[in-house]
């Protein structure tokens, strides 16, 4: 038996192109187009975000009334803030609202997402119905809830009277004003529900089958499969919810004007009144920077704490 050896011609590598060849010129052209297309977004971020932030930081170190000349006072606004009772009141009201509204909204959104994730007739219709309140404009929603909370002819007191239960003053009482706004905030759980629903759609079905084969019931499926897979989604909704509630403004501006007796004096509404009612732009800028630092610290704490309860498929929490 004879074997035939085929000589293969040595492969030649293409000589490197000279500097400034077609490939390099093409790369430079793509880079220029990339920079050119990204330029509007970069300029917008620099002009409308970074610029105002730097300006407000400078203003926070001045005593500036609108129409007058800024006078540099160093950290005077921050020192004054420590002795301002309305600053502490607004911070306490906002914290109270955040601690009540965020967990309740997440809980309702998660439970409803679990329900509409089941297979039943009219599933799409119910998902749409639960999401619709989030599409209502903020002012229209506020006007609607003013009627619902009206002590004389509002919907809630009408229902309470019809079943023989005591009525409430809702927004018009110091003790019930914030709980009333928490109820209103919970009504807008649709955004959280949609995100939870997207997370539930990504849970592998074979894991539920494995739990069932091991004799696990509905609780075991939820505890060992649903909950671990949903913790990143819960964490995302928690962080965005906390940041959003620290910036709540429409309810105080449209519905209560911070009352009764500053019971709904939210931080952003207090900042707004300082800037555009009292014309104290320097003090308002200092308030804005304190809020920025508070939100940043809370977010960092949440991320640190997430390592103990958020589970990712590819490794530890980040």
Buried (B, 14 or more C-beta within 10 A) or exposed (E): EEEEEEEEEEEEEEEEEEEEEEEEEEEEEEEEEEEEEEEEEEEEEEEEEEEEEEEBBEBBBBBBBEEEEBEEBEEBBBEBBEEBEBBEBBBEBBBBBBEBBBEBBBEBBBEBBBBBBEEEEEEEEBBEEBBEBBEBEEEEBBEBBBEBBBBEEBEBBEEBEEEEEEBBBBBBBEEBBBBBBBBBBBBBBBBBBBBBBEBBEEBEEEBBEBBEEEEBEEEBBBEBBBEBBBBBBBBBBBBBBBBBBBEBBBBBBBBBEBBBEBBBBBBBBBBBBBBEEEBBBBBBBBBBBBBBEBBEEBBEEBBEEBEEEBBEEEEEBE
